[in-house]
Amino acid sequence: MNMNLVQLFKALSWLGFFAALTLSWIYYLKARNKERMALIEKGTDPSKIYSLPAGGKGFPWLKIGIVVVGICVGLLMGTTLYLLFPDQVGKLGPFLLFVLGFLFGGIGMIIANYMEKPERRQDG
């Protein structure tokens, strides 16, 4: 009986997760459509507003990649410490993973910010 209840909660949590993703995407599309319709009613061309400026950049894949790599390095270090020193780490293993993941993710954010600063200085 207990195992079935655990499986039910797992299934419901995954179902809720995907339902939240789907609903978020639907409301995003509705809001975007409503905004574009308001621009069209005012007589503004939405393609001019949503297009990138002449010197504009696309999506910041490199910066997001730096942050993700930082988080992964933190998780890898936490896992390595837990596997090498299980007696010293003990029950703090999962907490150590989160702390190191956030720490190295923050370091990745700082590095990505410093990569962006020279671009800001050149623009204005």
N, CA, C and O of each residue as an XYZ file, in Angstrom:
496
protein
N       0.826     -1.194      0.000
C       0.000      0.000      0.000
C       0.870      1.258      0.000
O       0.581      2.211     -0.724
N       1.927      1.264      0.804
C       2.783      2.434      0.914
C       3.504      2.711     -0.399
O       3.677      3.867     -0.785
N       3.927      1.645     -1.090
C       4.648      1.806     -2.351
C       3.742      2.397     -3.427
O       4.185      3.223     -4.225
N       2.476      1.981     -3.453
C       1.536      2.527     -4.424
C       1.297      4.006     -4.184
O       1.146      4.773     -5.135
N       1.262      4.411     -2.938
C       1.061      5.811     -2.608
C       2.253      6.658     -3.061
O       2.076      7.774     -3.550
N       3.455      6.128     -2.898
C       4.658      6.834     -3.346
C       4.636      6.981     -4.862
O       4.947      8.051     -5.384
N       4.279      5.935     -5.560
C       4.210      6.003     -7.016
C       3.136      6.982     -7.477
O       3.312      7.676     -8.478
N       2.030      7.038     -6.751
C       0.970      7.986     -7.084
C       1.468      9.421     -6.933
O       1.215     10.258     -7.799
N       2.176      9.712     -5.836
C       2.696     11.061     -5.634
C       3.744     11.426     -6.680
O       3.798     12.571     -7.127
N       4.572     10.471     -7.071
C       5.549     10.733     -8.131
C       4.841     11.049     -9.442
O       5.205     11.994    -10.142
N       3.840     10.261     -9.765
C       3.115     10.480    -11.017
C       2.406     11.832    -10.994
O       2.414     12.556    -11.990
N       1.797     12.171     -9.866
C       1.103     13.460     -9.767
C       2.070     14.631     -9.825
O       1.751     15.673    -10.397
N       3.239     14.471     -9.243
C       4.200     15.574     -9.290
C       4.697     15.797    -10.713
O       4.841     16.942    -11.140
N       4.963     14.717    -11.459
C       5.385     14.877    -12.847
C       4.250     15.455    -13.688
O       4.480     16.309    -14.545
N       3.043     14.998    -13.448
C       1.894     15.523    -14.177
C       1.725     17.017    -13.889
O       1.471     17.799    -14.805
N       1.863     17.409    -12.632
C       1.765     18.824    -12.276
C       2.863     19.650    -12.906
O       2.626     20.777    -13.341
N       4.068     19.097    -12.959
C       5.188     19.807    -13.572
C       4.917     20.085    -15.038
O       5.082     21.217    -15.494
N       4.505     19.071    -15.782
C       4.257     19.267    -17.200
C       3.011     20.114    -17.446
O       2.952     20.844    -18.435
N       2.025     20.030    -16.571
C       0.855     20.901    -16.697
C       1.261     22.359    -16.473
O       0.777     23.247    -17.174
N       2.137     22.612    -15.510
C       2.607     23.977    -15.260
C       3.399     24.502    -16.447
O       3.239     25.662    -16.829
N       4.248     23.672    -17.034
C       4.990     24.093    -18.227
C       4.050     24.436    -19.379
O       4.220     25.454    -20.048
N       3.070     23.585    -19.599
C       2.133     23.805    -20.699
C       1.326     25.072    -20.485
O       1.179     25.874    -21.407
N       0.800     25.263    -19.281
C       0.012     26.453    -19.004
C       0.853     27.715    -19.071
O       0.374     28.752    -19.531
N       2.091     27.645    -18.620
C       2.974     28.811    -18.721
C       3.193     29.190    -20.166
O       3.155     30.371    -20.511
N       3.421     28.210    -21.016
C       3.639     28.488    -22.428
C       2.375     29.070    -23.074
O       2.471     29.989    -23.888
N       1.204     28.553    -22.725
C      -0.051     29.059    -23.287
C      -0.271     30.508    -22.878
O      -0.628     31.334    -23.719
N      -0.064     30.838    -21.600
C      -0.268     32.215    -21.152
C       0.773     33.162    -21.732
O       0.472     34.331    -21.975
N       1.974     32.689    -21.954
C       2.988     33.502    -22.621
C       2.540     33.846    -24.035
O       2.629     35.001    -24.453
N       2.057     32.848    -24.774
C       1.611     33.096    -26.137
C       0.410     34.030    -26.173
O       0.324     34.890    -27.050
N      -0.518     33.873    -25.232
C      -1.681     34.763    -25.175
C      -1.262     36.203    -24.894
O      -1.772     37.132    -25.521
N      -0.335     36.391    -23.952
C       0.115     37.744    -23.621
C       0.845     38.373    -24.800
O       0.661     39.558    -25.079
N       1.660     37.605    -25.487
C       2.385     38.122    -26.647
C       1.415     38.511    -27.755
O       1.581     39.544    -28.404
N       0.398     37.675    -27.968
C      -0.589     37.971    -28.996
C      -1.368     39.234    -28.641
O      -1.632     40.069    -29.506
N      -1.732     39.370    -27.380
C      -2.490     40.540    -26.946
C      -1.664     41.822    -27.113
O      -2.189     42.858    -27.521
N      -0.374     41.738    -26.794
C       0.511     42.884    -26.943
C       0.663     43.272    -28.418
O       0.642     44.458    -28.748
N       0.812     42.311    -29.281
C       0.964     42.597    -30.701
C      -0.323     43.155    -31.293
O      -0.284     44.036    -32.152
N      -1.456     42.648    -30.839
C      -2.732     43.176    -31.325
C      -2.910     44.635    -30.903
O      -3.435     45.443    -31.669
N      -2.475     44.974    -29.686
C      -2.559     46.366    -29.237
C      -1.649     47.259    -30.082
O      -2.016     48.393    -30.389
N      -0.482     46.771    -30.455
C       0.407     47.553    -31.305
C      -0.192     47.759    -32.693
O      -0.064     48.840    -33.269
N      -0.839     46.742    -33.227
C      -1.461     46.849    -34.545
C      -2.618     47.838    -34.498
O      -2.807     48.604    -35.443
N      -3.401     47.837    -33.410
C      -4.511     48.773    -33.282
C      -4.024     50.215    -33.236
O      -4.709     51.118    -33.717
N      -2.838     50.437    -32.655
C      -2.278     51.783    -32.600
C      -1.645     52.200    -33.927
O      -1.289     53.365    -34.107
N      -1.506     51.263    -34.846
C      -0.920     51.577    -36.132
C       0.580     51.371    -36.197
O       1.217     51.824    -37.148
N       1.162     50.702    -35.218
C       2.593     50.441    -35.182
C       2.871     49.068    -35.792
O       2.112     48.119    -35.597
N       3.964     48.984    -36.526
C       4.348     47.705    -37.116
C       5.112     46.888    -36.065
O       6.207     47.290    -35.673
N       4.570     45.753    -35.595
C       5.249     44.976    -34.554
C       6.596     44.411    -34.979
O       7.456     44.175    -34.132
N       6.796     44.189    -36.278
C       8.081     43.619    -36.713
C       9.224     44.598    -36.466
O      10.351     44.168    -36.222
N       8.958     45.918    -36.525
C      10.003     46.894    -36.252
C      10.390     46.908    -34.773
O      11.556     47.106    -34.434
N       9.426     46.701    -33.915
C       9.688     46.736    -32.475
C      10.411     45.472    -32.023
O      11.321     45.536    -31.197
N      10.009     44.329    -32.561
C      10.568     43.062    -32.101
C      11.844     42.648    -32.826
O      12.477     41.667    -32.436
N      12.234     43.373    -33.873
C      13.465     43.000    -34.564
C      14.673     43.472    -33.760
O      14.574     44.408    -32.966
N      15.806     42.822    -33.970
C      17.031     43.193    -33.266
C      17.588     44.493    -33.834
O      17.470     44.740    -35.034
N      18.192     45.327    -32.992
C      18.839     46.528    -33.516
C      19.990     46.150    -34.454
O      20.383     44.986    -34.530
N      20.523     47.148    -35.166
C      21.565     46.885    -36.158
C      22.781     46.206    -35.535
O      23.327     45.269    -36.118
N      23.210     46.660    -34.367
C      24.367     46.055    -33.716
C      23.967     45.118    -32.596
O      24.789     44.779    -31.744
N      22.702     44.693    -32.589
C      22.195     43.891    -31.484
C      22.706     42.468    -31.502
O      23.104     41.941    -32.540
N      22.688     41.880    -30.370
C      23.120     40.496    -30.217
C      21.887     39.605    -30.126
O      20.791     40.075    -29.821
N      22.072     38.338    -30.388
C      21.007     37.368    -30.245
C      20.895     36.901    -28.795
O      21.260     37.622    -27.866
N      20.400     35.725    -28.627
C      20.228     35.156    -27.301
C      21.604     34.854    -26.694
O      22.475     34.347    -27.401
N      21.824     35.147    -25.418
C      23.170     35.010    -24.822
C      23.521     33.568    -24.460
O      23.625     33.230    -23.281
N      23.701     32.727    -25.459
C      23.993     31.321    -25.219
C      25.297     31.118    -24.453
O      25.383     30.238    -23.596
N      26.304     31.923    -24.757
C      27.590     31.754    -24.098
C      27.472     32.032    -22.597
O      28.024     31.292    -21.782
N      26.764     33.081    -22.239
C      26.620     33.437    -20.817
C      25.823     32.381    -20.063
O      26.175     32.022    -18.940
N      24.766     31.890    -20.667
C      23.990     30.826    -20.028
C      24.830     29.563    -19.908
O      24.749     28.848    -18.909
N      25.632     29.295    -20.922
C      26.515     28.127    -20.880
C      27.531     28.226    -19.757
O      27.831     27.226    -19.105
N      28.068     29.428    -19.519
C      29.034     29.604    -18.434
C      28.384     29.322    -17.087
O      28.985     28.670    -16.233
N      27.173     29.804    -16.892
C      26.477     29.567    -15.624
C      26.167     28.085    -15.447
O      26.346     27.545    -14.355
N      25.708     27.423    -16.498
C      25.385     25.993    -16.403
C      26.641     25.168    -16.128
O      26.607     24.233    -15.328
N      27.751     25.512    -16.790
C      29.002     24.805    -16.538
C      29.448     25.024    -15.096
O      29.941     24.093    -14.459
N      29.282     26.247    -14.567
C      29.623     26.514    -13.174
C      28.806     25.658    -12.216
O      29.352     25.110    -11.258
N      27.515     25.538    -12.459
C      26.661     24.698    -11.612
C      27.107     23.245    -11.698
O      27.191     22.560    -10.679
N      27.393     22.772    -12.902
C      27.828     21.377    -13.068
C      29.158     21.113    -12.381
O      29.349     20.048    -11.793
N      30.087     22.075    -12.447
C      31.368     21.900    -11.760
C      31.144     21.810    -10.251
O      31.772     20.992     -9.579
N      30.256     22.641     -9.719
C      29.945     22.581     -8.290
C      29.338     21.244     -7.890
O      29.721     20.664     -6.874
N      28.392     20.753     -8.687
C      27.784     19.453     -8.393
C      28.806     18.329     -8.503
O      28.793     17.390     -7.707
N      29.688     18.427     -9.488
C      30.726     17.416     -9.648
C      31.686     17.415     -8.459
O      32.076     16.355     -7.970
N      32.062     18.609     -7.998
C      32.948     18.684     -6.832
C      32.267     18.137     -5.580
O      32.892     17.432     -4.787
N      30.983     18.463     -5.403
C      30.250     17.942     -4.249
C      30.146     16.427     -4.279
O      30.319     15.769     -3.253
N      29.863     15.871     -5.448
C      29.781     14.418     -5.583
C      31.136     13.775     -5.323
O      31.216     12.741     -4.660
N      32.194     14.379     -5.838
C      33.540     13.841     -5.628
C      33.907     13.870     -4.151
O      34.448     12.896     -3.627
N      33.615     14.979     -3.477
C      33.905     15.048     -2.041
C      33.109     14.008     -1.264
O      33.620     13.399     -0.324
N      31.846     13.809     -1.663
C      31.013     12.833     -0.972
C      31.527     11.408     -1.191
O      31.479     10.580     -0.282
N      32.016     11.128     -2.396
C      32.515      9.785     -2.676
C      33.888      9.534     -2.066
O      34.186      8.414     -1.652
N      34.727     10.568     -2.005
C      36.066     10.388     -1.443
C      36.070     10.374      0.087
O      36.849      9.647      0.703
N      35.204     11.172      0.690
C      35.170     11.296      2.153
C      33.765     11.070      2.686
O      33.158     12.002      3.213
N      33.229      9.858      2.565
C      31.846      9.638      3.010
C      31.682      9.756      4.525
O      30.614     10.156      4.989
N      32.699      9.423      5.300
C      32.578      9.503      6.753
C      32.557     10.953      7.229
O      31.799     11.293      8.137
N      33.386     11.813      6.623
C      33.447     13.203      7.052
C      32.216     13.987      6.592
O      31.708     14.837      7.323
N      31.745     13.701      5.393
C      30.601     14.439      4.856
C      29.314     13.950      5.516
O      28.479     14.758      5.925
N      29.152     12.640      5.621
C      27.997     12.057      6.297
C      26.673     12.438      5.658
O      26.493     12.322      4.445
N      25.740     12.900      6.503
C      24.394     13.231      6.037
C      24.327     14.606      5.366
O      23.276     14.987      4.851
N      25.423     15.347      5.365
C      25.437     16.654      4.733
C      25.704     16.585      3.237
O      25.843     17.625      2.593
N      25.778     15.396      2.676
C      26.077     15.221      1.264
C      25.130     15.966      0.335
O      25.601     16.732     -0.505
N      23.802     15.779      0.445
C      22.884     16.521     -0.436
C      22.965     18.035     -0.225
O      22.897     18.800     -1.187
N      23.109     18.463      1.020
C      23.250     19.893      1.299
C      24.525     20.439      0.659
O      24.537     21.542      0.115
N      25.592     19.652      0.733
C      26.863     20.053      0.128
C      26.723     20.209     -1.385
O      27.308     21.118     -1.974
N      25.951     19.325     -2.010
C      25.722     19.427     -3.450
C      25.028     20.739     -3.808
O      25.436     21.427     -4.743
N      23.974     21.083     -3.059
C      23.259     22.326     -3.333
C      24.136     23.542     -3.092
O      24.145     24.472     -3.898
N      24.869     23.542     -1.993
C      25.712     24.693     -1.677
C      26.788     24.887     -2.742
O      26.987     26.002     -3.224
N      27.476     23.823     -3.110
C      28.522     23.958     -4.121
C      27.937     24.276     -5.498
O      28.551     25.010     -6.272
N      26.758     23.733     -5.809
C      26.108     24.072     -7.069
C      25.770     25.549     -7.145
O      26.017     26.192     -8.165
N      25.201     26.099     -6.062
C      24.886     27.522     -6.041
C      26.142     28.378     -6.025
O      26.187     29.422     -6.675
N      27.156     27.952     -5.296
C      28.398     28.713     -5.215
C      29.057     28.829     -6.589
O      29.403     29.927     -7.024
N      29.227     27.713     -7.259
C      29.878     27.750     -8.560
C      28.964     28.341     -9.633
O      29.453     28.924    -10.601
N      27.654     28.201     -9.479
C      26.735     28.889    -10.391
C      26.848     30.400    -10.244
O      26.809     31.126    -11.237
N      26.989     30.881     -9.005
C      27.191     32.308     -8.782
C      28.512     32.790     -9.348
O      28.593     33.883     -9.908
N      29.550     31.974     -9.202
C      30.845     32.335     -9.794
C      30.709     32.407    -11.317
O      31.292     33.288    -11.950
N      29.946     31.488    -11.904
C      29.704     31.533    -13.345
C      28.948     32.794    -13.753
O      29.219     33.359    -14.813
N      27.997     33.244    -12.918
C      27.276     34.488    -13.211
C      28.210     35.692    -13.180
O      28.109     36.588    -14.017
N      29.119     35.705    -12.210
C      30.076     36.815    -12.112
C      30.982     36.840    -13.343
O      31.235     37.903    -13.909
N      31.470     35.668    -13.756
C      32.324     35.602    -14.950
C      31.550     36.060    -16.186
O      32.086     36.795    -17.016
N      30.283     35.628    -16.312
C      29.474     36.050    -17.457
C      29.230     37.554    -17.427
O      29.182     38.191    -18.479
N      29.073     38.131    -16.233
C      28.879     39.576    -16.111
C      30.127     40.327    -16.557
O      30.024     41.337    -17.253
N      31.300     39.847    -16.166
C      32.531     40.504    -16.581
C      32.776     40.365    -18.079
O      33.427     41.219    -18.681
N      32.264     39.306    -18.681
C      32.384     39.165    -20.132
C      31.502     40.189    -20.838
O      31.827     40.619    -21.945
N      30.402     40.583    -20.225
C      29.459     41.515    -20.821
C      29.896     42.964    -20.664
O      29.518     43.797    -21.487
N      30.673     43.295    -19.646
C      31.042     44.687    -19.373
C      31.760     45.379    -20.524
O      31.393     46.508    -20.848
N      32.765     44.769    -21.166
C      33.400     45.483    -22.297
C      32.412     45.791    -23.420
O      32.555     46.812    -24.092
N      31.413     44.932    -23.639
C      30.403     45.187    -24.662
C      29.595     46.422    -24.307
O      29.290     47.223    -25.191
N      29.238     46.603    -23.038
C      28.493     47.775    -22.604
C      29.305     49.051    -22.782
O      28.751     50.080    -23.169
N      30.580     49.007    -22.512
C      31.427     50.204    -22.628
C      31.527     50.649    -24.082
O      31.559     51.850    -24.348
N      31.578     49.718    -25.026
C      31.707     50.073    -26.432
C      30.402     50.667    -26.966
O      30.424     51.564    -27.809
N      29.260     50.163    -26.471
C      27.972     50.639    -26.975
C      27.667     52.065    -26.538
O      27.094     52.832    -27.312
N      28.028     52.429    -25.348
C      27.599     53.738    -24.910
C      28.458     54.195    -23.844
O      28.265     55.295    -23.325
